[in-house]
Amino acid sequence: MDFPHRPKQYRVLRTSITVTEVTGGFDLTFDLAGSAVPLAIELCFRAGGTLTGADPLDAPGNYQLSTGTGRYTVGADWIEFGPGNGDTRVAMDPGERYTQLNGSLTPDGLRVYLTGRSPLRHTVKLRTS
């Protein structure tokens, strides 16, 4: 593992996110330019609700929204999100996540991924009850 002598590969990724308030929610427009790299937009929801419209991935609590919209419901409240951006798969390997004693970067609850490759312009619509 001779890190100082390994060949280097540089990537440039410019990201801007525009948030627009609309009737019943928000539109989040992700504008990514530069190198062609895989990406994932992660939406996190607390445990205890019902998730529909997203497909389960290989680890508990991980889902992917490939097409259409998803919905997370708790009691009478809900949030609808989407559309999905295709079925580019994300590999979820907890061994690649940074951890520390009593801590982790994996948020509790359910995680929904909208995936793709840059360059990309994609608008995620968030609507609530």
ZAMARGU-4260 file (C-alpha; in steps of 0.2 Angstrom, whole numbers, plus 5000, padded with zeros to 4 digits):
<rodrens>
0) 5000/5000/5000 | 5013/5013/4994 | 5001/5028/4994 | 5013/5041/4989 | 5019/5032/4974
5) 5001/5026/4967 | 4995/5035/4951 | 4983/5049/4954 | 4967/5051/4945 | 4958/5068/4947
10) 4940/5071/4945 | 4931/5088/4945 | 4912/5089/4950 | 4903/5105/4951 | 4887/5104/4961
15) 4873/5117/4963 | 4856/5114/4971 | 4842/5126/4969 | 4827/5125/4981 | 4810/5132/4974
20) 4795/5133/4985 | 4779/5127/4976 | 4761/5124/4981 | 4762/5109/4993 | 4781/5107/4995
25) 4797/5111/4987 | 4807/5107/4971 | 4825/5103/4973 | 4835/5105/4956 | 4852/5096/4957
30) 4864/5102/4943 | 4880/5092/4942 | 4894/5096/4929 | 4911/5090/4926 | 4918/5072/4926
35) 4907/5057/4923 | 4905/5049/4940 | 4891/5039/4948 | 4881/5048/4961 | 4867/5045/4974
40) 4855/5057/4982 | 4850/5050/4999 | 4834/5054/5007 | 4832/5049/5026 | 4816/5045/5035
45) 4814/5041/5053 | 4809/5023/5058 | 4791/5020/5062 | 4782/5025/5046 | 4777/5016/5030
50) 4788/5017/5014 | 4780/5014/4997 | 4786/5015/4979 | 4804/5011/4982 | 4813/4995/4979
55) 4823/4987/4994 | 4842/4985/4991 | 4854/4973/4999 | 4855/4980/5016 | 4841/4982/5029
60) 4834/5000/5028 | 4841/5004/5011 | 4830/5007/4996 | 4831/5014/4978 | 4818/5024/4969
65) 4821/5020/4951 | 4805/5027/4943 | 4790/5036/4948 | 4787/5043/4965 | 4789/5036/4982
70) 4779/5040/4998 | 4783/5039/5017 | 4768/5040/5028 | 4767/5042/5047 | 4749/5042/5054
75) 4740/5055/5044 | 4755/5064/5038 | 4765/5060/5022 | 4779/5066/5011 | 4779/5061/4992
80) 4796/5062/4983 | 4803/5059/4965 | 4804/5055/4952 | 4817/5042/4951 | 4831/5044/4939
85) 4834/5026/4933 | 4841/5010/4940 | 4859/5014/4941 | 4863/5002/4956 | 4872/5009/4972
90) 4883/4996/4981 | 4880/4998/5000 | 4895/4990/5009 | 4895/4995/5027 | 4914/4991/5027
95) 4916/5006/5016 | 4908/5018/5028 | 4918/5027/5041 | 4914/5022/5059 | 4921/5026/5076
100) 4918/5020/5093 | 4899/5022/5097 | 4896/5031/5080 | 4892/5029/5062 | 4889/5039/5047
105) 4874/5028/5042 | 4858/5037/5048 | 4845/5028/5058 | 4828/5024/5050 | 4825/5021/5031
110) 4837/5028/5017 | 4830/5030/4999 | 4843/5033/4985 | 4840/5042/4969 | 4855/5037/4958
115) 4863/5042/4942 | 4879/5048/4933 | 4885/5065/4931 | 4884/5077/4921 | 4866/5077/4927
120) 4851/5090/4929 | 4837/5082/4940 | 4823/5089/4949 | 4817/5080/4965 | 4799/5085/4969
125) 4795/5085/4988 | 4776/5086/4992 | 4768/5085/5009 | 4751/5082/5016
</rodrens>
